[in-house]
Amino acid sequence: MNTKADKMRYQTNKTGYSLILLGLAISIVALFSIITPPAIIPNFGIAVEILINIVLLLVTFLAAERCKTYSRGWALTSFVIAAIHVLRIFYMPTILVAKGQLTGFQFMMIVIYLLSAATCIVFGALITLRKHAILMKHLRELGE
């Protein structure tokens, strides 16, 4: 009997959970990097960026909680969340840099933050998928 896999039945997926939460925290830093520079002129696009981020924060937190219990579906949902973070680069930050409201350095930092957030979420999801497969194989062997 695989005792390591058997322990997974009673222990949470701390690594995947922590990585997804780290991605969530980095995305908050990215949001504030987008909306707080003094040259930014608030408009409807900024409001949409904030609303998108609020929804992403809620869904990301839910995904982290579900991945903590080895949920395959929410691990796959985490990939979608990571893709949305990558796509966010091409929305408000690109518009703001084109308008001259962000410097090239600020834009690059935002890109780094969003890519880092997406990377953390992807790795958290991959770890969850791997552990989910191990746990399901073990449960099939036990006949549960």
Salt bridges, closest charged atoms under 4 A:
ASP6 OD1 - ARG9 NH1 2.84
ASP6 OD1 - HIS138 NE2 3.09
GLU49 OE2 - ARG88 NH2 2.78
GLU65 OE1 - LYS68 NZ 3.38
GLU144 OE1 - ARG9 NH2 2.98
